[in-house]
Amino acid sequence: MGTCIICGTPVDGRICDSHQEDVVFHFRGNHANQLVSGRFYSGTVDGYADFGVFVDIAPGVTGLLHRSELKKRLESLSWEPGDTVFVQVKNVRDNGNIDLGWSIRQSEREFRGVLVQDADGDHDVDGDDDDDEQNNEQQAEPEPEPEPEPEPETAAVDEHEVAETESVEATESADADAAETEAADAEARDYDEPEPAGEAERVEIGTLSDRVGQEVRIEGEVVGARQTGGPTVFELRDETGVVDAAAFVEAGVRAYPEVEVGDVVRLDGEVELRRNEIQVETEALVVLEDEDAEAVQRRLADALTARARPEAVMPLAAHDSVEAVSDQLLDAAEAIRRAVLESHPIVVRHAATADGYVAGAAVERAVLPLIREEYAKSDAEYHYFTRRPLDDAVYGMDAATNDVTRMLQDKDRHDEKLPLVLLLGTGSTVESSDGLGLLGVYGAERVVVDAAVADEDVEDDTEVLVNPARAGADASDLSTGALAANLAAAVNDEVRDDLAHLPAVSYWEGAPQDYLDLADEAGYDAERVTSLREAVALEAYYQSYQDKRELITDLLFGDEAGHDTGLANHVAEQFRIKLDDEVETAEANLEEREEEDVEFAVIDTDAFTHRFDFPPSTMLVEELHRRNRNGSAFVTLGLGMDELYLRSTEDVDVRAVAAAAREQVPNAGITAKGVREGRIEFLSGVRDDVTEAVVDAVVEQLS
């Protein structure tokens, strides 16, 4: 029986089940079947193939990191054969093949512990282990034990005398060992870690890349602290950037335990380059107080304010509804930039539609360069920025629970700050109040950006709401993608040219001419814009919960303007084939009817569509409505097993329709679930009654 090296829980071995993923293992076994699925292992790059990277976990034990597991394009990996990397064992197949997964942590110090695994189980890292670089560098070599002196030849002695002598010597030796242990414990209790002394010129973290090998003094705020199997790693921020500082007492022991996240500190150390990342090896550290701390905090606050808020919003093109929310866009841009500067992760939620993905990609394009500029760690852009698409335009309890669970785990495991949650085209209706409220309970900042009309009550659930309708503007010709692109330009003006074509891509129809002209000037003619929109729409459907960062980047930004390499056209062609086939089948099965001068087209999506393939019901109903609408009062209904989608040429209040239908069929569980999508849910057993009740309610509104 041992204890977990992370939490101290009694376990059989060295790590408990709940902390398996917090530890990296050096594998010293001799067969793949000794590996444990789910664990992270160190390895070396063996070589590349078209489908991934081969990684040696141990001599003769090699796994495949498939390109589908990578968080970046295979071609963009900087790994060379022989490089040390960190991977997760996903599965060991019966034939011995090893499936590997990506590890966002690509340095040993980012794990909370280090262990060796061999055929006999898990063990602490030996001080002489070649892979434990930081421990080897910071621990003294043990002194060799003296060779035993040869015993002199002697005559036979009495056995009782020998036994008595050995007993006395053993007692004296035990007493000496106990005294030595007590003295060592006392010394450990009295040990004071060194503090900076003397006068030294403070240097800025942003200049450390030019000071490798130099002794420096830095001052700033501790924004993160994690314990590895070797040193304690403090993440330190000043007005120019963020850097990791490693402090060592002994392997796995917390250095400077009095230092907490949020403390202002002064640190002396040597700048080193480890695995191409800047790190400071701490020699002395002290928490600043009173005037010294206030001076640093004031310097950080002044620099933060100056860097966080843009001077003004300069729209990508003239658009009254965008100009109406200039102040709100400034507030949102400042919140995003401040999150980057204060080491708060940014979580972006957007609908899994072409408009939603364009909006998310626009903000991503603006924020990632700021993160790369601010943080020395090479994987910071994956650590501090995440997009999590939603299947609909409601930020419900399911999504909020997911976000809260992740942020609390990250806070508990890695001392991460709470994220800024940015909701694009979602979260602005009362159906999202519960989800937004859950974020608010834990103090996560919420910024909502939506071109569609937002409900008044949502303002109480957000720190920043960017919504033209709430500002009294007519936003009927504004898409969320266009609004988010303007926000992205305010966040980072240096990517303005990259964003020029995105507003036009976000519209299925009715794009303002100014946005079409802007795209054309950037080299994206109407045909190219259409191909991009269709390609993004198709990829948004598949694996809708994934951000597909690299693929979406390739589609929207990968080609030089006007020089298509074929990716968008290839995907867009698949989009048109799939959509046209489905629409053709649906049109052959449309039920057309007229009620008091209101024309209806009804498609039974449960009976006459492939429900689990592209296109989704929302897109199919939208396309049917677009192709078949006729007259001033034309309504398309997509009727599923327990839901329907409503589209109308005239404005229809979906909530009012659901309420009226509920009065007519009171026990049918009728609810307006997605106002943006025109989605109404009900109980499947009364589908026909609900359909008639909805038709009656729509007719009453439009008459």
MARGU-915141 format. One record per residue: residue in one letter; x, z, y negated of N, C-alpha, C in turn. Coordinates in steps of 0.05 Angstrom, whole numbers, plus 5000, padded with zeros to 4 digits. Layout:
// MARGU-915141
AXZYXZYXZY/...
END
This chain:
// MARGU-915141
M501750005024500050005000501850004975/G501249824957502749814932500849824908/T501849754885500149744861500449484847/C498249384834498349134820500249154796/I501948944793503948954772502648914744/I500148824744498748784718497149024710/C495449124728493549334720494049604734/G495849604754496449854768494549934790/T492549764796490649824817491949834844/P491350024861492450024888491649774904/V493549644915493049394930494949374954/D494249204973496149134994497848904984/G500148964974501848764962502648834934/R502848634917503848684890501948584868/I499648464875497848354855494948374865/C493148464848490348474856488948204854/D486648174866485247924866484547824838/S483748004820482847924793485047824776/H487647874784489847794767491647584780/Q490647454801492247254815493147034796/E491246954778491946724760493546804736/D494147064733495847154711498747164719/V499447114744502147134754503146864763/V505646814758506946574769508746654793/F508646504814510146564838512446374843/H514746484851516946314860516746314891/F516246074902515746054931518346034947/R518646214966521046224983520346185012/G517946085017517146025044518245765054/N517345685077518445435089516345245099/H513745305092511645125102509345135082/A507944905079505744885060503545075066/N503045135092500745305098501145595090/Q503545665080504045935070503245965041/L502645735027501845745000498945864998/V498345984975495646104971494245934949/S491945824957490445664938489545824914/G489645714890488945854866491245974851/R493446014865495746134852497345924836/F498846024816500645864800503445894811/Y504845674814507545674824509445524806/S511945614806514045454792514945234812/G515845014801516844794817518644624801/T519644414813521344214799520143944804/V520343774783519343504784521043344804/D519643224824521043054843521042764835/G518742674824518642394815515842314808/Y515542074797512941974788511941754806/A509241724807507941504819505741414800/D504441184807502341084789499941284788/F499741444809497341624810498041914804/G500441974796501042254789503942324791/V504542584793507242694793507642854819/F509942804833510642974856512343204847/V511543444856512843694847513743844872/D516343914873517444074895516944374889/I515344504906514844784904517144944917/A518344824938520644934952521944704967/P524344734977525544524993523744445017/G522944195018521244095039518344155035/V517544275013514744335007514044204980/T512743964981512243804958509243754955/G508243774931505443724925505043504905/L502643404903501943194884500243304862/L501143274837499543324813498243064805/H495743014814494442764809493842724779/R493942474770493542414742490842514732/S488842534750486242634741486342934734/E488343074743488643354737490143404711/L491343194700493043234676491343264651/K492243414632490943454606491943264585/K493643084593494642874575495242624593/R495642404580496242154596498842184611/L498842064635501242074652503641964637/E503241754622505441624608506541794586/S505041984576505942144554507342404562/L507542454589508942694598511942654593/S513242864584516042854578517742964601/W516543024624517943134646519942934658/E522243034665524242874679524742994706/P525542824726526142934753528143164751/G527543384764529243624763528243834743/D526443754725525443954705523744164720/T523944404710522244624720519544604707/V517444614723514644594713513044804727/F510544854718508845054729506144914736/V505244954761502844824771501145024787/Q498644944790496845114807496344964833/V496445114855495745004881492745004884/K491544764884488644744886487744754916/N489344624933488444594961490844514978/V490944625002492944535022491344415045/R491744155049490144015069491144065097/D489443995117490244045145492743895153/N493243665140495643505147498143595131/G497843815115500143925101500343815072/N498643625065498743525037497743745018/I499143764995498443974975497343844950/D494943924943493643834918494344034896/L495543934874496344114853494544074828/G494344284812492844274787494544334763/W493644254740495144284715495144584707/S497444674696497644934684498144904654/I496345024638496745004609499245164601/R499945354618502345524612504745384625/Q506645294608508945144618511545294612/S511445554610513845714608513245984621/E515346094634514946334649513946564632/R514746574607514046794590511146804583/E509646584588506846574581505046704603/F506246754627504846894647505247194643/R503347354654503547644650505347774671/G506147624691507847734712509147524728/V511247594742512747404759513247544786/L512747404808513247504835514447294852/V515747374873516747194894514947214918/Q514146984929512646974954514246834975/D514546974998515846855021514046885045/A515146825069513546835093512447115099/D513747315088512947595094511047705073/G510447565051508647665031509747645003/D508747814985509547804957511548034951/H513547964934515548154928516248134898/D517348354887518348344860520748154858/V521148044834523347854831526048004832/D527847904849530548014851532047954825/G533548144815535048104791536947864792/D537747784817539647564820538247304825/D535547294824534047054828534746844807/D535546614815536446414796534246324777/D531746344787529546234771528646434749/D529446684752528646884732530646894709/E530646674693532746634674532946864653/Q530546934643530647134621531447404632/N530647474657531547734668534547734672/N535647514683538447494688540047524662/E539147404641540547404616540547684602/Q538447844608538148084593538448344609/Q539148314635539748544652542648554660/A543848784659546648814667546948784697/E549148664706549748644734550248924746/P549248984769549849244781552749264789/E553849504785556649544792556849544823/P558949414833559349414862559949694873/E558849754896559350004908562150014919/P563550244916566350264925566450234956/E568650104964569050074993569550355005/P568350415028568850675040571650705049/E572850935044575650985053575651025083/P577750925096577950965125578251255132/E576851335153577051615161579651655176/P581151875168583651925182583152005211/E585051925228584852005256585252305257/T583652435273583752725275583252815303/A583853055307583353165334580453235336/A579653285360576853355364576153615350/V573653615338572753845323570053945335/D569454185328566954305338564554165326/E562654075343560253925334558554095315/H558354355320556754525302557954545275/E560554545273561954555247561554305232/V561654075246561253815232558353805222/A556453885238553653875230553154045205/E554354285205553954465182555154345157/T557554225160558854105137557153875126/E556153695144554553465135551953565122/S550753775131548353885119548853975090/V551054115086551754205059552253975041/E553653775050554253535034551753385027/A549853365046547353225041545753365020/T545753635021544253795002545353754974/E548053764972549353734947548853454936/S548853244954548352974945545552934935/A543553064948540753044940540453174913/D541753404909541453544884542653374861/A544953244867546153074847544352834840/D543152714861541352484856538952574839/A537852804845535552904830536352954801/A538653074797539553124770539952864755/E541152664769541652404756538952264748/T537052284767534452164761533052294738/E533152564737531952714715533252644689/A535852614689537352544665536552264656/A536252074675535451804668532651794656/D530851954668528051964658528052084629/A529652284625529752404598530852204578/E532952054587534051854570532051644563/A530451564583528351354579526251454559/R525551724562523551824544524551844516/D527151894513528251934486529251674474/Y529051444490530151194480528551084457/D529951024436528650904412529650614410/E527650434410528450154408529450104380/P531449924378532749884352530949774331/E531349864306529849764283531749614264/P530749424249532449274230533649474210/A536249434204537649604185539249434166/G539849534143541449394124539949174109/E541249054090540048844075540548574088/A538548414089538748144100536747964087/E537347714083535447534070533347434090/R530847464082528647374099528547074100/V528046964124527746674127524946614135/E523946374130521246294137521246174165/I519046234179518746134207518845834208/G517745704187517745414187520545294186/T522645444181525345334180526945394205/L525845534225527345624248528445394265/S527145174265528144944281530844854271/D531544914246534144844236536145064238/R535445284251537145524252537745614281/V537545434300538145504328540945614331/G541145844344543745974347544446174325/Q542746194304543346364282541846634284/E543046844272541647094270539847084245/V537347164248535447144225533847394223/R532647434200530647634195528047504186/I525847574200523247454192521247684189/E519247634172517147834168514447694170/G512547824182509847704185507947884201/E505747764208503647904222503747834252/V503448034269503247994298500447884304/V500347634314497747514320497347494350/G499247584366498947584395501147744408/A500547864431502648004446501947984476/R503847914492503347884521505847994536/Q505248114559507348224575507948034598/T510347944602511047774624512547944645/G513447814666515047954686517748024676/G518547904653521047964641520648104614/P520747954592520448084565517548104556/T517248254535514748254520514948034499/V512847874497512947654478510947704455/F511947734431510247764407509947494393/E507547424386507047184371506847264341/L508647164325508947254298508347024278/R506747084258505946884238506846974210/D508046784195508346834167507046604151/E507646574126506146384110506846094116/T508846054134509745774140509345694169/G508645874187508345794215508146034233/V508245974260508046174281510246124301/V511346344312513546324331513346544351/D514346504376514446704396517046864393/A516847124395519247304394519247464419/A521347434436521647584461523247834457/A522148064466523448324464523648444492/F526048544499526548624527527448914528/V526249064546527149334553528149334581/E526349264600527049204627524749034638/A525148914661523248714671520448834674/G518548704661515748784663514949024647/V516749144631516149384615515549304586/R513449414575512649344548514649444528/A515849264513517649334491515949404466/Y516949584450515649664426512649714430/P511949904448509049944455507350024431/E508550114409507050194386506149954369/V507249714375506649474359504049354370/E502049304353499549194362498948944346/V497048784357496148544343494948624316/G495748484295494848554268496848714252/D498948824266501048964251502748774235/V503848874213505748724197508548834204/V510348654212512948744222515248594209/R517648724211520148594204521748574229/L522948344234524348294259527048154255/D529048264268531748134268532148024296/G533247774297533847664323535247404321/E535847284344537247034346535346804353/V535546584339533846354344534946204368/E533246154388534146004412532145784418/L533045594433531445364442531045394472/R528645454481528145484509526045274518/R526945114537525144894546523944744523/N525744674504525044514480523044664462/E522744924464521045074447522745284432/I522145314406523545514390522545794397/Q524445974401523846254407525946424394/V525046664385526946864374527347084395/E529947134401530647354419530947604401/T529047784404528848014387531148214391/E532448284370534548484371533648754359/A531848744339530748974326528148914313/L526249104314523549054303522449314293/V520949304271519649534260517049464247/V515049634250512449594237512749684208/L511949504189512149574161509649724152/E510049894132507850064122507850064091/D505650154080505450204051506149954035/E507949984016508549763997509749524011/D511549574031512749354045510649184060/A508849324074506749184088504849034069/E504149164047502449044027503648794015/A506248794010507648563999507448324018/V507848374044507648154064504848064066/Q502948244067500148164070499148004045/R500048084022499347933998500547653998/R503047634007504347374009502847194029/L502047314052500647154072497847074061/A496447254048493847194038493946984016/D495847003998496046803977496646523989/A498546524008499246264020496946154036/L495446334050493246244066491046124049/T490346254027488346144009489145873997/A491645853990492645603978492645383998/R493245444023493445234044490745174057/A488845364057486445334072484345164058/R483945204032481645074019482544814006/P481344584014482044324002481244333972/E482544173957481844163928479044043923/A478343843938475743713934475043543958/V472543473960471643293981471543013970/M472942833982472942543974471642393997/P469042323995467642184016469041924024/L468841854050470041614060468741364046/A466241384040464841174026462541304010/A461541153990459441273974456941323991/H455941573990453641654006452441903993/D450041863982448842083967448442333983/S447642304008447142544025449642694031/V451942554033454542694037455342834012/E455042703989455742833964454043073958/A451643083968449843303963450843563977/V452543533997453543774011456543804008/S457543713985460443733980461444023982/D459944203970460844483970460844593999/Q458744534014458644624042460844504059/L461544244053463744124068466344254061/L466644334036469144484029469244744043/D467044884045466945144059467645104089/A466444894101467044844129469944764134/A470944594116473744514119475644754116/E475044924097476645164093476545344118/A474245384129473945544153475645434176/I475645174179477145044201480145074196/R481045024172483845044165484845334167/R483145514158483845804160484145894189/A482345794206482545864234485245774246/V486145534239488745444248490945624238/L490845694212492945854200492946144210/E490646244217490446524226490546554257/S491146334271491446334300488846394314/H486546304303484046314317483546054332/P483046064358482345814372479845684360/I479645424361477245284351475845154376/V473345224379471745114400469644934388/V469644684395467744484384465544424404/R463144464397460844394413459344154401/H458943944416457543704406455943584429/A453943434422452243304443453843094458/A453243054484454542854500453242584496/T453442494471452442224463454642084447/A454241834442456241684426456641814399/D454441884386454542014359456042274361/G455442434382456642694386459642674391/Y460442484409463242454415464842354391/V463642174375464942074351465442314332/A463342484329463642714311465842894321/G465842964346467943134357470743014356/A470942754361473542624360474642614332/A472842584312473742574284475042834276/V473743064282474843324276477343374291/E477343294316479743324333482143174321/R481642934311483742764300484942904275/A483343054261484343184237485743444243/V484843594263485843864267488343864284/L488643694304490943714321493643684307/P493943504287496443504272497043764257/L494943894248495344154234496344364254/I495344364278496144554299499044494307/R499744234311502444164318504444244297/E503644224272505344294249505744594247/E503744744255503745034251505145184273/Y504945084298505845244321508245114335/A510145284343512545174356512045094384/K510045214397509545164425508444874429/S509644744449508844454453506044424463/D504844624476502144594486500044724468/A500844784443499044924425496444774420/E496644504419494244354413492144374434/Y492944434459491044484480490144774481/H491744954470491145234470489245304447/Y489545184424488045264400485745074393/F485344864408483144684402481844584428/T479144624430477744544454475044424446/R474444194458471744074455470144124481/R467744214479466044264502463344124497/P463043884507460543734502458143874515/L455743824503453243934512451443704522/D449843764542448043554552445743494534/D445143684515442943634496443743754469/A441843734451442443814423441744104417/V441344264438440744544435443044714445/Y443944904428446045094437444645334448/G444045324474442445534486444145754498/M442845934512444146174523446146094545/D445745884559447645804580450345734567/A450245564547452745484533454045724519/A452445884506453446114491454746314511/T453446364533454546544553457246444563/N457446194568459946074576462146124555/D461446074530463446104509464246394506/V462346574506462946864503464646964526/T463946874550465446964574468346884571/R468846634564471546534561473046674539/M471746724516473246834494473847134500/L472147274514472747554521474947564542/Q474947384561477147374580479847324566/D479847134548482347064534483247294516/K481247434505481947674488483147894505/D481947934529482848154546485448094559/R485747844569488147774584490547704566/H489947574544492147464529492247554500/D490547754493490447854466489847644446/E488247444454487547224435485447314415/K485547204391483547254372480947104379/L478747204368476147064374476146794361/P474746604373474846334363472946274340/L473446064326471545934309469945734325/V467345764326465645574342464345384322/L465145134325464144914307462044754323/L459644744313457444604326456744354311/L457044124323456643864310454143734322/G452143704305449643574314448143744334/T448644004335447244184353447344464340/G445544644348445544914338444044954312/S442644744302441344774276438344804278/T437244854302434444904305433945174317/V431545284314430945554323431345584353/E431345354368431745374397434645464403/S436445454383439145534387439745814377/S437745954366438146214353439246414373/D438146424397439146624416442146584422/G442946334426445746274431447546344408/L446746264384448246334360448346634356/G446146774362446147064359448047204378/L448347094402450247214421453047194411/L453746964399456446944387456747144365/G454647174349454747364326455147644334/V454047724357454348004366457348074370/Y458847874379461747924384463447844360/G462247744338463747694314465247424314/A464447244331465646974330464446814307/E466146694291465146544268463746284277/R461446224264459845994271459445804248/V460245554252459945344231458245124244/V456045054231454144854241454144614222/V454644374232454644134217452643934230/D450543864216448443704228447143524207/A446843264213445643084194442543104196/A441443174219438543204222437543454208/V435043464203433843694188434243954204/A435444154190435844414202433644604196/D433044784214431044994209432145204190/E430445304173431245504153432445754166/D431245844188432146094200435046084210/V436045844215438745814226440945914207/E440345904181442345984161443146274165/D441346444175442046724180443846754204/D444046554221445646574246448346434243/T449046344219451646204216453046304191/E455746264191457346324168457246084149/V457245844160457145594143455245404156/L453345304140451445094150451744854132/V452544634143452744384128450444204137/N448344184119445944034126444743924101/P444843654097443743534073440843604067/A439243624088436343684083436043964071/R437644154080437544424068438444424039/A440044214032440944194004439144023988/G436843943999434843793984435343493984/A437043394001437743104001436242964024/D435742704021434642544042436842434059/A436942534084439142454102438242264124/S436042124119434941944140436841724148/D438841654130440741444137443441554143/L443641814151446141944157446242024186/S448441964199448942054227450742304226/T450642464247452442684249455342594251/G455842364264458542254266459642194239/A458042074221458942004194459442264178/L457642464181458042714167460642854176/A461042854202463442984213466042834206/A465842574204468242424195468942494167/N467042534149467542614122468742904122/L467743074139468843344142471743324151/A472343154170475043134181476943034159/A476042854142477742764119478342984100/A476343174097476843404079478743594092/V478643624118480443804133483343704131/N483743444134486443334135486443054123/D487043034098486942774084488842574095/E490942664109492942474119491942304142/V489642374154488542204175486142044165/R485742034139483441894127483341604137/D485541464138485541184147484641154176/D485441354193484641344221481641374225/L480341494206477441564208475641344197/A476741144184475140954169472940814185/H473440754211471540604226469440784241/L469941044241468241224258465441244248/P464841264222462041274214460441034224/A461440794222459940564232459540574262/V461540674277461240694306459040884314/S458441084298456541294306453641204304/Y453040984291450240894288449440694310/W447140724322446140524340444840294324/E443640364301442540164284442240294256/G441940124236441440224209443840344196/A446240274204448640384191448740284162/P449240464143449540374115451640164112/Q451139974094453039754091455839844082/D455840064066458440164057460240244081/Y459040364102460540434125461440194142/L459639994143460439744157462739604142/D462639604116464739484100467339634104/L467139904104469540074108470840014135/A469239984156470439924182471639644182/D470339454170471339184169474039174154/E474239314132476739324117479039454134/A478239634152480239754169480939584193/G479639354196480239174218478339184241/Y476039314237474039344258471539184250/D471238944260468838784253466438884269/A464138764264461638864276461738854307/E462938654318463038634347464838854359/R467038904345468939114354467539384352/V466139434331464739684327462639734349/T461239514355459239534377460439604403/S462739474410464039524435465039814437/L466039914415466940194415464640384420/R462440334406460040504408459040514437/E458840274449457740254476459740384496/A462240334492464240454510464240754510/V464040864486464041164483461441274495/A459241134491456641224502456741234533/L457941044545458141044575459941274584/E462241304572464041514580462941794573/A461241804553460042064546458142154568/Y457041974583455142044604456542154629/Y458642024637460042104661461742354655/Q461642554674463142804669462442904641/S459942924635459042984608460143244597/Y460643434615461643704606464543704600/Q466043484606468843464600469343334573/D471543414560472043294533473243014535/K474642964558475942694562477642624538/R479242814529480642784504482342534503/E483942484523485842264522484241994524/L482241984541480741734544479241664519/I477941864506476441814482478341734459/T480741864459482741784439483641494443/D484041414468484841144473482640944464/L480141014469477940834461477740814431/L477741034417477241034388479740984371/F482041064381484441044364486840904378/G486440844404488840754419489840474411/D488040304402488840024395489440014365/E491239834359491539774330489039654320/A488339704296485839604284485739304288/G483539214301483138924304484638804327/H486238964342487738854364486939004390/D484838904402483739034426485438974450/T486239194464487839154488486139124513/G483439134509481639084531480139324542/L481039564535479739804546476839824537/A476339804511473639834500471839614510/N472839364511471239144520470539174550/H472439274565471939314594469739514599/V469939744585467939954589465239874577/A465339744554462839654541461339454559/E462839284573461539094591459939234613/Q461139454623459739614644457339744632/F457539834607455239954593452939754592/R453439514583451339314580450039234607/I451639204627450639134653448739354664/K449639594663448039824673445539864657/L445739854630443439894613441439674617/D442339424616440439194618438939194645/D440439254667439139264693436939474694/E437439714682435539924683433139864665/V433739754641431539694623429739474635/E430939284648429339064660427439174680/T428439354697426639484717424439644704/A425239794684423339974670421139814656/E421939594643419939434628417939304647/A418739244671416939134691414839344700/N415439604694413639814704412539974680/L412639864656411440004633408440004635/E407240224628404340234626403640234596/E402240024588401539994559398640074555/R398140214534395440294527395140334497/E392740324487392240364459390040574455/E390640764438388740984432388441004402/E386040924392385440944363387640824345/D388240574350390240424335393140524338/V393540694357396340774364397040654391/E399140484391399940354416401940534431/F401540554457403240724474404540544495/A407140604501408440484524409540724540/V408640744565409340974582410940884606/I413241004611414840944634415141194651/D414541174676414941404695417841404703/T419441554689422341554695423041674722/D421241844732421641954759421241754781/A419541554776418841364797420341104794/F421041024769422040754765424840744752/T426440954755429140954745430941094766/H433541034765435441184781436141434765/R434941654772435041894755437842014752/F439641964771442242084770444441884765/D443741674751445741474744445241394715/F447141254704446841154677444740934675/P443140924654443141104630441441354634/P441941564619440241804620437541734609/S435541904615432841854606432641824576/T434141994561433941974532434741704522/M436941594532437941324523436041104533/L434941134557433140924567430640914550/V429441144544427041144528427541034500/E429841114489430641014462430940714462/E432140604483432540314484429940164489/L428240274506425640154511424040154485/H424140374470422640384445423840184425/R426440154424427639974405426939684412/R426739614437426239334445423239264444/N421439464448418639394451416839484428/R417939634409416239734388414839514373/N412339554366410739344354408639484336/G408639414311406639534293407639794281/S406039904263406840134248406540394264/A404840394284404340634300404840574329/F407340594338408040524365409540764377/V408740854400409841094413410741024441/T413241104448414241074475414541344488/L413441374512413641624527415241574553/G417241734557418741734583417841974599/L416441934621415042144635416542214661/G417842454661419242544685417542734702/M418842864721417443044739416243274724/D417843404706416843634691417743624662/E418243384651418943354623418243074614/L417943054588417442784577419042754551/Y419742504545421242444520419442264503/L419342334478417542194459419042064437/R418441804432419541654410417241524395/S417441524368415241414352416341274328/T415041054320415740914295415041074271/E413141254274412241434252413341714258/D413641874237414642144240412542304256/V413542444277411842604293413142884296/D411543094291412543364294412243444324/V414543444338414443494367413443774373/R414243964357413344244362410244254359/A409144114339406244124335404843984358/V406043764368404843624391404743804415/A406943954420407044134443405044354440/A404744464415402844684411400044584415/A399344344405396644244409396044194439/A398044074453397644024481397344284497/R398744494488398644754502395844874499/E394644834476391844934473389944794492/Q390444534497388644374514389144434543/V391744484551392344544579393944814578/P392545034576393945294569395745394591/N395345324616396945434638399045244648/A399945054631401744844640404644904632/G405145124618407945184610409144984591/I407444874573408444654555410144784533/T412544674529414444774510416044544498/A416344544471418144354458420944454462/K422444334480425044434488427344314471/G427044064465429143934449427943764427/V427843874403426543744381428043484373/R430743494374432343264367431843034386/E431343104412430942894432428042824437/G426242964423423342934428422643014457/R423843224467423543304495421543534497/I419543504514417443704519417543764549/E417644024556417644104584414944214592/F414244194618411744294629411944344659/L409944444671409844484700409144224714/S410644164735410243894747407543864760/G406244084768403644054782401343954765/V401743964738399543874720400643654702/R402343484713403643274697401543084685/D399642994699397642804689396042934666/D395243184669393743314648395443344623/V397943414627399743444604400043184589/T400342964604400742704592398442634574/E396042674584393642614567393442804543/A394243054547394143234524396143164503/V398543064511400542984492399642734477/V398442544491397442294479395342374458/D393542544465391442634446392642764421/A394742924425395943074403397442874384/V398742674396400142474379398142314363/V396042234376394042074362392842234339/E392242484344391142654323393042664299/Q395642684304397642704282397842444267/L397742214281398141954268395641834257/S393341944263390841824254390341904225/
END
